[in-house]
Amino acid sequence: MNSIDLTEAEIVNITGRVRPSAQARHLKRMLGLECERRADGSLLVGREAAMRAINARAKATGDAAGVPVQKEPDSEASNGLNWSKQA
C-alpha cells in the first residue's frame, strides 16, 4: 500500500503502541515527528516524513532498521518484575 499517509497498522508496527496519544509521544521522542490528529482522534502521519525520519535515525545510530528494538527482559518472571535489581 502506497498511500500518502501511514495506516493505523503501520503506526502500531512502528511505535509498538495502540493508543494514539502514546503513539504521538513515541513518534515525537524517537523520531522527532510532529503528528496531526484526525477528527476521530487517530494520528495522521505522512509516509514521506516518516521514512525520512526513520532513515535519518538509521544513519545517526548505525541501526539498519532505524527504529529501536525492545530487548527481552533478563529474568523469566511471568509478571514482568525483576527482583534481582536494586532501585
N, C-alpha and C positions, 0 to 999 in steps of 0.2 A: 504494500500500500504506500503510495507516494503522495499523500495529501499535503497541503501546505502547513498543517499543524499536526502535532503528535496526538495519537489516540489515547484514551484513558488507560488502556492496557500497556501501551508503550511507556507512559509516565510511571505507572506502577512498576514496570520492569526496571526502569532507570533508577527510581528512588527507593524501591522496596517498601513504599508507604502506600496506604489506601486512602486515608483522609486527605482531602485537598489542602487543608491548612498545613499538615505535616509535609506533604509533597512540595508545597511552595517554600517552606523553610529549608528543606533539603536541597532543592534546586538553587536557592539563593546562597546557602552556605557552601555547598560543594562545587557548584559550577558558576556561581555569580549571575545566575539568570533571574531577571525580574519577570514575574508571571502576571498575566491579566486573568480576571475571573469572568466566566460566562454567567448568564442570568441564572442558571441552575446551580451555581456555586463551584462547578468543576473548573479546572485550570485550562487556559489557552496558552500553549507553548508552541512557538514557531519551530518548525522542523530544522530550518537552516540555522537559526540561532542556537538551538540545542546541539546540533552537530558541530558548529564552530566552537562552542564552549567545551564539549567533550574532547574534541581534537586538541584544543589549547591545553586542557588539563593533562591529556596524554603526553604532550610534548614536555610540559613542565615537570611531570612526575616520572616520566620514563615508563609509564604503565601503558601497555598495549591497548587496553580497553578504555582507559581514561576515567572510568568510574570505579571508585574504591570497592573492594570486595570485603564483606564482613567475614572475619575469621571465626572459626568454630571455637567454642569455649574449651579450656584445657581440661576441666573436670567433666565427669559424666553425670552430674546431678540432674535428675529429671525435672526439678523445679527451677533450674537456672541459677541457683545460689552457689557461690564458690566460697566455702568457709575457710579455705586454706590461706586466703589473703587477709591481712590486717588493714583496717582503714587508715 
